[in-house]
Amino acid sequence: MTPEMKGFVLLAVLKILAVYSVMNVGVMMVIWAERRVSAWKQDRLGPNRVGPQGLLQSVADGLKNFMKEETWPTEANKPLFLLAPLLSFVPAMLTVAVIPFAAPLPVNFDFAVPVLGQFVHAGPMPMIIADVPIGLLFIVAISSLSVYGIVLAGWSSNNKYSLLGGLRASAQMVSYEVALGFSFVGVLMLVGNVSLPEIVAHQQSSVWFVFALMVSFIFFFVSTLAETNRLPFDMPESESELVAGYHTEYSSMKFSMFFIAEYAHIITGSALMATMFLGGWDLPFTSWDSGEPSVLKSLITLGAFSLKTLFFIYVFIWIRWTLPRFRFDQVMQLGWKFMLPVLLAYILVLGATVLILDSMGWSTGLRYGLALFGMNLAVAYAVFFLLDNSRLMSGRSRSKVRA
């Protein structure tokens, strides 16, 4: 193994340890934040006993779950019953590996590696665990595996409530993966690449895709809500109907792993939205962050990326404690009868707009992005206020209530 390869392996191991340590701590902090935000919205105190401001409450809950009794349903399929929490947990943790979280960090020095027994020279280090050229496709492929964990949990429990929750999960998550995939198409059309660092670089030279692809962003956000099984899309759990849904028969840490996976999905989904539509670690109104790498740039861009991710996490929590649950037929109609046709039509309009701008000789830049923003405003107005006839925006139904 060459010294350069040894340096690459060492830096990769350090990034894996750092990112997944932050990820695990972040899951505990998001759980704490949701309990505090929900308490604030409901005029309660929330957890405030264990640690300062209740910060260690999640640690206490984790220790409690480790010590709780393991229950095994008599008629359960035990191998699949044990495998299901892992199939939910592992994909949620893997998808963060291809998300860039800061500007490259300069590591231009020789450093001793006691294990390798020599000095290794390394260049600027990309702040991403795995800079693979298929990053976006990797996220779609791995995140879609989480549905197997929920379906297997419902089926292997041999419980009718759990089975119904698993069937709902399979229908909902598969349905909204279609809309999620079509939401990516606009980004691919503008960037011409599925690499997430390339998507960030393209937004640095133009405008953020939250403006240039506003309609895609709206549908991507709704699809991400459905994929995480959060309100108003918590059909697989539905406590008022299915007790707890697919994880009714689970206890101890197997029960906790489903919730750890849910909050890990929230973090990775928020980080992905920040990367694809808010420029990732890009600082707005300046090109300073795209110049020569420096430690200061890496720290500041890491802070910018963290703030964008935290914003989306707060929106997830905000929606969870604001909107009521949809009916299952409403969830299916929204995905297949509204989102899918609108996204197909939007892709056609976007493609025509891009061809027109390219034929006019407009290069990618501010003017190009503003033109796309105007097109998105027109499409959003036509979809949500004209074609929808206020049914979605105001909740008005076509049918009249009979006395």
Helices and strands as residue ranges (DSSP letters): H 3-41, G 52-54, H 57-67, H 78-94, G 95-98, E 102-105, E 109-113, E 118-122, E 125-127, H 135-143, H 146-156, H 160-191, H 196-205, H 209-212, H 214-227, H 239-242, G 245-247, H 252-277, G 288-290, H 295-320, H 328-333, I 334-339, H 340-359, H 366-381, I 382-387, H 391-394
